[in-house]
Amino acid sequence: MANVTLKLSIGTFSAEVSGPAKYAEKKLEELIGRYLSSSVKSGASDSSSSSASLLQPSSGKKKRSPSEILKRAGNQTDRALLLGYYVEKVDAQPSFTTSELRDLGKQAKYSFTNISDSVAGLVGRGLMMSAGEREGHRAYTLTATGEEYAESLISNP
């Protein structure tokens, strides 16, 4: 039987297994079960419903503030990702600019040293991608992997 190499990357999680096909598949499933949270493993449809409830208003009248979800971010890069997620899910915008994220961060009392570096890092990791231009500035949107990672941050305090 021929050897195969299976590679999987979700957010910051990466796994690579080599060997016979059945062995590699079994080991990869074990790694996924051991190291990924159930919200990421179950897919975006299950995790988006749980994280969406964290973003939905508790009283039905007022929306949550960005600072409520930023409490779950460990660093500036995660804050930029969560703000992008907030803009897309709560404000229902298809894309955002770095200046919009910076302004939203200031409003939430979480300032950035260099928002452009944070966004560039997220683009490099495949969590954000360019979405063209808007008002003369480059616009960005989250990738599916970026949404999954943001949802895992929100659902795992």
N, CA and C atoms as an extended XYZ file, in Angstrom:
471
Properties=species:S:1:pos:R:3:atomname:S:1:resname:S:1:resid:I:1 pbc="F F F"
N         0.845       -1.185        0.000 N   MET     1
C         0.000        0.000        0.000 CA  MET     1
C         0.884        1.240        0.000 C   MET     1
N         0.517        2.246       -0.769 N   ALA     2
C         1.310        3.466       -0.907 CA  ALA     2
C         1.127        4.371        0.304 C   ALA     2
N         2.199        5.079        0.621 N   ASN     3
C         2.132        6.037        1.710 CA  ASN     3
C         1.504        7.335        1.217 C   ASN     3
N         0.804        8.018        2.126 N   VAL     4
C         0.194        9.309        1.837 CA  VAL     4
C         0.621       10.295        2.908 C   VAL     4
N         0.492       11.562        2.595 N   THR     5
C         0.729       12.622        3.568 CA  THR     5
C        -0.528       13.474        3.617 C   THR     5
N        -1.123       13.584        4.792 N   LEU     6
C        -2.318       14.394        4.994 CA  LEU     6
C        -1.931       15.628        5.801 C   LEU     6
N        -2.348       16.799        5.327 N   LYS     7
C        -2.074       18.055        6.010 CA  LYS     7
C        -3.397       18.763        6.280 C   LYS     7
N        -3.516       19.335        7.478 N   LEU     8
C        -4.714       20.074        7.843 CA  LEU     8
C        -4.297       21.323        8.599 C   LEU     8
N        -4.843       22.469        8.208 N   SER     9
C        -4.609       23.728        8.913 CA  SER     9
C        -5.940       24.420        9.125 C   SER     9
N        -6.243       24.725       10.380 N   ILE    10
C        -7.440       25.486       10.739 CA  ILE    10
C        -6.992       26.532       11.744 C   ILE    10
N        -7.062       27.789       11.339 N   GLY    11
C        -6.606       28.859       12.230 CA  GLY    11
C        -5.138       28.669       12.536 C   GLY    11
N        -4.790       28.564       13.815 N   THR    12
C        -3.406       28.358       14.214 CA  THR    12
C        -3.084       26.888       14.383 C   THR    12
N        -4.048       26.005       14.223 N   PHE    13
C        -3.833       24.569       14.353 CA  PHE    13
C        -3.374       23.990       13.029 C   PHE    13
N        -2.274       23.244       13.046 N   SER    14
C        -1.779       22.552       11.855 CA  SER    14
C        -1.376       21.144       12.244 C   SER    14
N        -1.678       20.185       11.377 N   ALA    15
C        -1.285       18.793       11.610 CA  ALA    15
C        -0.874       18.185       10.282 C   ALA    15
N         0.130       17.322       10.341 N   GLU    16
C         0.591       16.595        9.160 CA  GLU    16
C         0.891       15.174        9.590 C   GLU    16
N         0.310       14.212        8.871 N   VAL    17
C         0.495       12.796        9.174 CA  VAL    17
C         0.886       12.083        7.891 C   VAL    17
N         1.918       11.241        7.975 N   SER    18
C         2.364       10.456        6.824 CA  SER    18
C         2.327        8.983        7.168 C   SER    18
N         2.067        8.156        6.170 N   GLY    19
C         2.047        6.707        6.343 CA  GLY    19
C         1.002        6.093        5.441 C   GLY    19
N         0.691        4.820        5.681 N   PRO    20
C        -0.374        4.176        4.900 CA  PRO    20
C        -1.683        4.947        5.060 C   PRO    20
N        -2.517        4.946        4.043 N   ALA    21
C        -3.725        5.769        4.013 CA  ALA    21
C        -4.616        5.580        5.237 C   ALA    21
N        -4.919        4.331        5.598 N   LYS    22
C        -5.809        4.097        6.745 CA  LYS    22
C        -5.194        4.605        8.038 C   LYS    22
N        -3.893        4.376        8.219 N   TYR    23
C        -3.203        4.851        9.413 CA  TYR    23
C        -3.245        6.378        9.483 C   TYR    23
N        -2.912        7.041        8.360 N   ALA    24
C        -2.872        8.505        8.330 CA  ALA    24
C        -4.245        9.102        8.632 C   ALA    24
N        -5.294        8.531        8.046 N   GLU    25
C        -6.644        9.032        8.300 CA  GLU    25
C        -7.027        8.872        9.765 C   GLU    25
N        -6.714        7.704       10.336 N   LYS    26
C        -7.042        7.439       11.741 CA  LYS    26
C        -6.290        8.393       12.666 C   LYS    26
N        -4.998        8.589       12.423 N   LYS    27
C        -4.198        9.476       13.266 CA  LYS    27
C        -4.660       10.927       13.162 C   LYS    27
N        -5.001       11.352       11.948 N   LEU    28
C        -5.474       12.720       11.771 CA  LEU    28
C        -6.782       12.941       12.522 C   LEU    28
N        -7.685       11.977       12.460 N   GLU    29
C        -8.938       12.088       13.215 CA  GLU    29
C        -8.679       12.139       14.719 C   GLU    29
N        -7.704       11.358       15.206 N   GLU    30
C        -7.356       11.399       16.630 CA  GLU    30
C        -6.825       12.772       17.027 C   GLU    30
N        -5.958       13.349       16.182 N   LEU    31
C        -5.403       14.667       16.472 CA  LEU    31
C        -6.487       15.737       16.486 C   LEU    31
N        -7.391       15.656       15.535 N   ILE    32
C        -8.496       16.610       15.487 CA  ILE    32
C        -9.334       16.493       16.757 C   ILE    32
N        -9.638       15.268       17.156 N   GLY    33
C       -10.426       15.045       18.364 CA  GLY    33
C        -9.725       15.535       19.616 C   GLY    33
N        -8.407       15.416       19.649 N   ARG    34
C        -7.654       15.793       20.835 CA  ARG    34
C        -7.411       17.289       20.939 C   ARG    34
N        -7.108       17.958       19.820 N   TYR    35
C        -6.636       19.330       19.887 CA  TYR    35
C        -7.602       20.407       19.429 C   TYR    35
N        -8.645       20.051       18.734 N   LEU    36
C        -9.587       21.079       18.294 CA  LEU    36
C       -10.820       21.057       19.177 C   LEU    36
N       -11.337       22.247       19.453 N   SER    37
C       -12.557       22.322       20.252 CA  SER    37
C       -13.726       21.760       19.460 C   SER    37
N       -14.771       21.371       20.129 N   SER    38
C       -15.930       20.799       19.450 CA  SER    38
C       -16.582       21.802       18.515 C   SER    38
N       -16.483       23.100       18.810 N   SER    39
C       -17.104       24.096       17.928 CA  SER    39
C       -16.398       24.174       16.590 C   SER    39
N       -15.076       24.021       16.559 N   VAL    40
C       -14.358       24.070       15.307 CA  VAL    40
C       -14.539       22.756       14.560 C   VAL    40
N       -14.521       21.606       15.275 N   LYS    41
C       -14.676       20.317       14.632 CA  LYS    41
C       -16.037       20.166       13.988 C   LYS    41
N       -17.075       20.672       14.613 N   SER    42
C       -18.418       20.448       14.112 CA  SER    42
C       -18.742       21.277       12.886 C   SER    42
N       -17.922       22.263       12.585 N   GLY    43
C       -18.134       23.048       11.374 CA  GLY    43
C       -18.754       24.390       11.679 C   GLY    43
N       -18.779       25.220       10.668 N   ALA    44
C       -19.243       26.597       10.846 CA  ALA    44
C       -20.722       26.672       11.174 C   ALA    44
N       -21.531       25.739       10.678 N   SER    45
C       -22.965       25.856       10.910 CA  SER    45
C       -23.308       25.676       12.382 C   SER    45
N       -22.663       24.721       13.068 N   ASP    46
C       -22.945       24.526       14.481 CA  ASP    46
C       -22.319       25.623       15.326 C   ASP    46
N       -21.060       25.976       15.024 N   SER    47
C       -20.375       26.943       15.850 CA  SER    47
C       -20.920       28.344       15.638 C   SER    47
N       -21.400       28.648       14.444 N   SER    48
C       -21.910       29.992       14.224 CA  SER    48
C       -23.179       30.227       15.018 C   SER    48
N       -23.963       29.194       15.253 N   SER    49
C       -25.167       29.391       16.043 CA  SER    49
C       -24.825       29.669       17.498 C   SER    49
N       -23.784       29.007       18.050 N   SER    50
C       -23.429       29.251       19.440 CA  SER    50
C       -22.745       30.599       19.605 C   SER    50
N       -21.854       30.966       18.669 N   SER    51
C       -21.187       32.252       18.787 CA  SER    51
C       -22.136       33.377       18.407 C   SER    51
N       -23.051       33.110       17.517 N   ALA    52
C       -24.018       34.145       17.152 CA  ALA    52
C       -24.867       34.512       18.361 C   ALA    52
N       -25.172       33.544       19.215 N   SER    53
C       -25.959       33.853       20.402 CA  SER    53
C       -25.185       34.754       21.352 C   SER    53
N       -23.850       34.646       21.359 N   LEU    54
C       -23.052       35.538       22.186 CA  LEU    54
C       -23.056       36.957       21.643 C   LEU    54
N       -23.257       37.108       20.348 N   LEU    55
C       -23.262       38.426       19.742 CA  LEU    55
C       -24.652       39.047       19.690 C   LEU    55
N       -25.693       38.243       19.838 N   GLN    56
C       -27.052       38.752       19.749 CA  GLN    56
C       -27.424       39.490       21.026 C   GLN    56
N       -28.265       40.458       20.910 N   PRO    57
C       -28.697       41.216       22.086 CA  PRO    57
C       -29.437       40.325       23.075 C   PRO    57
N       -29.156       40.540       24.355 N   SER    58
C       -29.823       39.743       25.372 CA  SER    58
C       -31.266       40.193       25.576 C   SER    58
N       -31.535       41.482       25.406 N   SER    59
C       -32.889       41.990       25.615 CA  SER    59
C       -33.699       42.029       24.328 C   SER    59
N       -33.038       41.830       23.188 N   GLY    60
C       -33.720       41.890       21.914 CA  GLY    60
C       -33.788       43.297       21.341 C   GLY    60
N       -33.349       44.303       22.090 N   LYS    61
C       -33.446       45.678       21.622 CA  LYS    61
C       -32.085       46.291       21.314 C   LYS    61
N       -31.076       45.983       22.091 N   LYS    62
C       -29.767       46.602       21.913 CA  LYS    62
C       -28.759       45.558       21.441 C   LYS    62
N       -27.844       46.008       20.592 N   LYS    63
C       -26.804       45.084       20.146 CA  LYS    63
C       -25.621       45.141       21.112 C   LYS    63
N       -24.829       44.092       21.073 N   ARG    64
C       -23.646       44.016       21.935 CA  ARG    64
C       -22.565       44.960       21.421 C   ARG    64
N       -21.718       45.412       22.323 N   SER    65
C       -20.636       46.315       21.946 CA  SER    65
C       -19.402       45.504       21.552 C   SER    65
N       -18.512       46.103       20.763 N   PRO    66
C       -17.287       45.402       20.374 CA  PRO    66
C       -16.427       45.025       21.583 C   PRO    66
N       -16.427       45.841       22.626 N   SER    67
C       -15.588       45.538       23.784 CA  SER    67
C       -16.022       44.257       24.485 C   SER    67
N       -17.272       43.869       24.337 N   GLU    68
C       -17.743       42.630       24.958 CA  GLU    68
C       -17.058       41.403       24.358 C   GLU    68
N       -16.831       41.416       23.049 N   ILE    69
C       -16.152       40.260       22.457 CA  ILE    69
C       -14.636       40.424       22.495 C   ILE    69
N       -14.141       41.657       22.584 N   LEU    70
C       -12.689       41.857       22.623 CA  LEU    70
C       -12.075       41.366       23.924 C   LEU    70
N       -12.877       41.192       24.950 N   LYS    71
C       -12.369       40.649       26.211 CA  LYS    71
C       -11.818       39.239       26.021 C   LYS    71
N       -12.244       38.568       24.963 N   ARG    72
C       -11.817       37.192       24.705 CA  ARG    72
C       -10.543       37.107       23.867 C   ARG    72
N       -10.044       38.248       23.404 N   ALA    73
C        -8.845       38.262       22.557 CA  ALA    73
C        -7.591       38.318       23.422 C   ALA    73
N        -6.598       37.544       23.038 N   GLY    74
C        -5.364       37.495       23.810 CA  GLY    74
C        -4.297       38.462       23.325 C   GLY    74
N        -4.378       38.899       22.064 N   ASN    75
C        -3.353       39.782       21.514 CA  ASN    75
C        -3.978       40.692       20.454 C   ASN    75
N        -3.152       41.578       19.899 N   GLN    76
C        -3.664       42.544       18.920 CA  GLN    76
C        -4.183       41.881       17.655 C   GLN    76
N        -3.529       40.804       17.234 N   THR    77
C        -3.963       40.115       16.026 CA  THR    77
C        -5.343       39.501       16.232 C   THR    77
N        -5.558       38.881       17.380 N   ASP    78
C        -6.882       38.324       17.684 CA  ASP    78
C        -7.928       39.432       17.791 C   ASP    78
N        -7.530       40.589       18.343 N   ARG    79
C        -8.472       41.711       18.433 CA  ARG    79
C        -8.894       42.177       17.044 C   ARG    79
N        -7.937       42.271       16.127 N   ALA    80
C        -8.262       42.692       14.764 CA  ALA    80
C        -9.213       41.689       14.114 C   ALA    80
N        -8.948       40.406       14.325 N   LEU    81
C        -9.813       39.366       13.761 CA  LEU    81
C       -11.226       39.453       14.344 C   LEU    81
N       -11.328       39.605       15.663 N   LEU    82
C       -12.645       39.680       16.305 CA  LEU    82
C       -13.400       40.948       15.903 C   LEU    82
N       -12.696       42.042       15.704 N   LEU    83
C       -13.374       43.253       15.236 CA  LEU    83
C       -13.894       43.067       13.817 C   LEU    83
N       -13.115       42.410       12.973 N   GLY    84
C       -13.589       42.103       11.622 CA  GLY    84
C       -14.814       41.212       11.667 C   GLY    84
N       -14.794       40.239       12.553 N   TYR    85
C       -15.943       39.342       12.725 CA  TYR    85
C       -17.159       40.142       13.196 C   TYR    85
N       -16.938       41.054       14.132 N   TYR    86
C       -18.013       41.897       14.648 CA  TYR    86
C       -18.632       42.733       13.520 C   TYR    86
N       -17.782       43.336       12.701 N   VAL    87
C       -18.274       44.169       11.598 CA  VAL    87
C       -19.113       43.328       10.633 C   VAL    87
N       -18.631       42.118       10.319 N   GLU    88
C       -19.353       41.275        9.366 CA  GLU    88
C       -20.645       40.693        9.945 C   GLU    88
N       -20.626       40.262       11.190 N   LYS    89
C       -21.786       39.570       11.753 CA  LYS    89
C       -22.788       40.499       12.433 C   LYS    89
N       -22.321       41.441       13.223 N   VAL    90
C       -23.239       42.320       13.963 CA  VAL    90
C       -23.665       43.510       13.119 C   VAL    90
N       -22.694       44.152       12.468 N   ASP    91
C       -23.018       45.307       11.622 CA  ASP    91
C       -23.452       44.889       10.223 C   ASP    91
N       -23.336       43.611        9.904 N   ALA    92
C       -23.765       43.032        8.613 CA  ALA    92
C       -23.113       43.721        7.414 C   ALA    92
N       -21.828       44.039        7.552 N   GLN    93
C       -21.073       44.629        6.458 CA  GLN    93
C       -20.303       43.521        5.734 C   GLN    93
N       -20.247       43.549        4.411 N   PRO    94
C       -19.537       42.498        3.679 CA  PRO    94
C       -18.016       42.615        3.769 C   PRO    94
N       -17.506       43.821        4.074 N   SER    95
C       -16.063       44.028        4.164 CA  SER    95
C       -15.784       45.201        5.095 C   SER    95
N       -14.498       45.427        5.360 N   PHE    96
C       -14.090       46.485        6.276 CA  PHE    96
C       -12.689       46.931        5.900 C   PHE    96
N       -12.307       48.114        6.356 N   THR    97
C       -10.965       48.650        6.115 CA  THR    97
C       -10.193       48.667        7.432 C   THR    97
N        -8.881       48.833        7.333 N   THR    98
C        -8.077       48.891        8.555 CA  THR    98
C        -8.446       50.116        9.391 C   THR    98
N        -8.776       51.219        8.724 N   SER    99
C        -9.144       52.417        9.494 CA  SER    99
C       -10.459       52.202       10.247 C   SER    99
N       -11.386       51.446        9.663 N   GLU   100
C       -12.634       51.133       10.373 CA  GLU   100
C       -12.351       50.263       11.598 C   GLU   100
N       -11.455       49.298       11.452 N   LEU   101
C       -11.101       48.458       12.600 CA  LEU   101
C       -10.410       49.276       13.679 C   LEU   101
N        -9.512       50.177       13.264 N   ARG   102
C        -8.807       51.022       14.229 CA  ARG   102
C        -9.809       51.906       14.988 C   ARG   102
N       -10.747       52.510       14.273 N   ASP   103
C       -11.746       53.367       14.913 CA  ASP   103
C       -12.649       52.579       15.853 C   ASP   103
N       -13.024       51.395       15.439 N   LEU   104
C       -13.860       50.543       16.287 CA  LEU   104
C       -13.095       50.117       17.540 C   LEU   104
N       -11.803       49.831       17.375 N   GLY   105
C       -10.961       49.495       18.525 CA  GLY   105
C       -10.856       50.658       19.503 C   GLY   105
N       -10.684       51.868       18.978 N   LYS   106
C       -10.625       53.046       19.848 CA  LYS   106
C       -11.936       53.239       20.591 C   LYS   106
N       -13.035       53.053       19.881 N   GLN   107
C       -14.361       53.190       20.491 CA  GLN   107
C       -14.529       52.187       21.637 C   GLN   107
N       -13.961       51.006       21.476 N   ALA   108
C       -14.068       49.961       22.492 CA  ALA   108
C       -12.978       50.063       23.555 C   ALA   108
N       -12.126       51.092       23.451 N   LYS   109
C       -11.018       51.326       24.390 CA  LYS   109
C        -9.929       50.260       24.286 C   LYS   109
N        -9.749       49.696       23.093 N   TYR   110
C        -8.676       48.760       22.806 CA  TYR   110
C        -7.913       49.321       21.603 C   TYR   110
N        -6.844       50.044       21.866 N   SER   111
C        -6.111       50.648       20.758 CA  SER   111
C        -5.082       49.664       20.201 C   SER   111
N        -4.642       49.934       18.982 N   PHE   112
C        -3.673       49.095       18.297 CA  PHE   112
C        -2.357       49.844       18.148 C   PHE   112
N        -1.249       49.109       18.235 N   THR   113
C         0.051       49.701       17.942 CA  THR   113
C         0.148       49.963       16.452 C   THR   113
N        -0.164       48.941       15.635 N   ASN   114
C        -0.152       49.073       14.183 CA  ASN   114
C        -1.178       48.100       13.607 C   ASN   114
N        -2.364       48.584       13.328 N   ILE   115
C        -3.459       47.744       12.838 CA  ILE   115
C        -3.110       47.117       11.488 C   ILE   115
N        -2.364       47.834       10.656 N   SER   116
C        -2.000       47.306        9.338 CA  SER   116
C        -1.134       46.057        9.466 C   SER   116
N        -0.222       46.036       10.440 N   ASP   117
C         0.602       44.841       10.668 CA  ASP   117
C        -0.254       43.665       11.133 C   ASP   117
N        -1.215       43.940       12.001 N   SER   118
C        -2.095       42.879       12.485 CA  SER   118
C        -2.904       42.281       11.338 C   SER   118
N        -3.451       43.137       10.490 N   VAL   119
C        -4.252       42.668        9.355 CA  VAL   119
C        -3.367       41.922        8.360 C   VAL   119
N        -2.160       42.438        8.107 N   ALA   120
C        -1.242       41.753        7.188 CA  ALA   120
C        -0.897       40.359        7.717 C   ALA   120
N        -0.711       40.238        9.016 N   GLY   121
C        -0.448       38.932        9.617 CA  GLY   121
C        -1.621       37.981        9.444 C   GLY   121
N        -2.829       38.504        9.596 N   LEU   122
C        -4.031       37.680        9.415 CA  LEU   122
C        -4.195       37.252        7.965 C   LEU   122
N        -3.862       38.132        7.037 N   VAL   123
C        -3.915       37.785        5.618 CA  VAL   123
C        -2.889       36.695        5.334 C   VAL   123
N        -1.690       36.840        5.889 N   GLY   124
C        -0.638       35.845        5.703 CA  GLY   124
C        -0.996       34.481        6.261 C   GLY   124
N        -1.770       34.464        7.339 N   ARG   125
C        -2.201       33.200        7.959 CA  ARG   125
C        -3.448       32.632        7.292 C   ARG   125
N        -4.022       33.363        6.350 N   GLY   126
C        -5.202       32.881        5.645 CA  GLY   126
C        -6.498       33.088        6.398 C   GLY   126
N        -6.503       33.983        7.382 N   LEU   127
C        -7.707       34.238        8.172 CA  LEU   127
C        -8.507       35.420        7.635 C   LEU   127
N        -7.850       36.282        6.861 N   MET   128
C        -8.500       37.398        6.171 CA  MET   128
C        -8.002       37.402        4.735 C   MET   128
N        -8.773       38.075        3.868 N   MET   129
C        -8.331       38.252        2.486 CA  MET   129
C        -8.812       39.595        1.976 C   MET   129
N        -8.159       40.056        0.925 N   SER   130
C        -8.523       41.327        0.324 CA  SER   130
C        -9.894       41.208       -0.329 C   SER   130
N       -10.669       42.274       -0.217 N   ALA   131
C       -12.005       42.303       -0.820 CA  ALA   131
C       -12.142       43.500       -1.749 C   ALA   131
N       -11.033       43.885       -2.377 N   GLY   132
C       -11.069       45.016       -3.295 CA  GLY   132
C       -10.796       46.320       -2.575 C   GLY   132
N       -11.377       47.378       -3.110 N   GLU   133
C       -11.198       48.703       -2.514 CA  GLU   133
C       -12.539       49.331       -2.189 C   GLU   133
N       -12.514       50.165       -1.160 N   ARG   134
C       -13.711       50.902       -0.762 CA  ARG   134
C       -13.269       52.285       -0.322 C   ARG   134
N       -13.804       53.310       -0.967 N   GLU   135
C       -13.481       54.697       -0.654 CA  GLU   135
C       -11.972       54.959       -0.699 C   GLU   135
N       -11.301       54.357       -1.673 N   GLY   136
C        -9.875       54.574       -1.840 CA  GLY   136
C        -8.982       53.796       -0.900 C   GLY   136
N        -9.538       52.947       -0.073 N   HIS   137
C        -8.762       52.134        0.861 CA  HIS   137
C        -8.995       50.660        0.560 C   HIS   137
N        -7.974       49.847        0.829 N   ARG   138
C        -8.124       48.412        0.624 CA  ARG   138
C        -9.115       47.864        1.652 C   ARG   138
N       -10.038       47.061        1.162 N   ALA   139
C       -11.039       46.442        2.029 CA  ALA   139
C       -10.669       44.978        2.255 C   ALA   139
N       -11.090       44.439        3.367 N   TYR   140
C       -10.804       43.054        3.737 CA  TYR   140
C       -12.079       42.350        4.159 C   TYR   140
N       -12.039       41.039        4.117 N   THR   141
C       -13.118       40.211        4.614 CA  THR   141
C       -12.500       38.984        5.257 C   THR   141
N       -13.224       38.360        6.164 N   LEU   142
C       -12.728       37.143        6.795 CA  LEU   142
C       -12.890       35.967        5.848 C   LEU   142
N       -11.961       35.037        5.915 N   THR   143
C       -12.106       33.782        5.183 CA  THR   143
C       -12.954       32.837        6.038 C   THR   143
N       -13.329       31.706        5.478 N   ALA   144
C       -14.095       30.717        6.258 CA  ALA   144
C       -13.277       30.267        7.464 C   ALA   144
N       -11.977       30.070        7.266 N   THR   145
C       -11.109       29.673        8.373 CA  THR   145
C       -11.040       30.776        9.420 C   THR   145
N       -10.999       32.034        8.973 N   GLY   146
C       -10.984       33.157        9.895 CA  GLY   146
C       -12.250       33.228       10.731 C   GLY   146
N       -13.401       32.965       10.093 N   GLU   147
C       -14.662       32.940       10.837 CA  GLU   147
C       -14.658       31.824       11.868 C   GLU   147
N       -14.177       30.640       11.484 N   GLU   148
C       -14.128       29.507       12.420 CA  GLU   148
C       -13.230       29.818       13.604 C   GLU   148
N       -12.077       30.430       13.323 N   TYR   149
C       -11.151       30.768       14.407 CA  TYR   149
C       -11.763       31.825       15.326 C   TYR   149
N       -12.394       32.836       14.753 N   ALA   150
C       -13.045       33.871       15.562 CA  ALA   150
C       -14.145       33.258       16.428 C   ALA   150
N       -14.932       32.366       15.856 N   GLU   151
C       -16.007       31.711       16.608 CA  GLU   151
C       -15.441       30.851       17.729 C   GLU   151
N       -14.288       30.217       17.497 N   SER   152
C       -13.688       29.417       18.562 CA  SER   152
C       -13.188       30.323       19.686 C   SER   152
N       -12.667       31.519       19.352 N   LEU   153
C       -12.258       32.465       20.380 CA  LEU   153
C       -13.449       32.943       21.192 C   LEU   153
N       -14.548       33.216       20.515 N   ILE   154
C       -15.747       33.734       21.188 CA  ILE   154
C       -16.379       32.672       22.079 C   ILE   154
N       -16.430       31.442       21.590 N   SER   155
C       -17.130       30.390       22.340 CA  SER   155
C       -16.275       29.765       23.438 C   SER   155
N       -14.963       29.985       23.422 N   ASN   156
C       -14.073       29.443       24.454 CA  ASN   156
C       -13.399       30.571       25.206 C   ASN   156
N       -14.008       31.023       26.312 N   PRO   157
C       -13.455       32.167       27.043 CA  PRO   157
C       -12.088       31.903       27.640 C   PRO   157
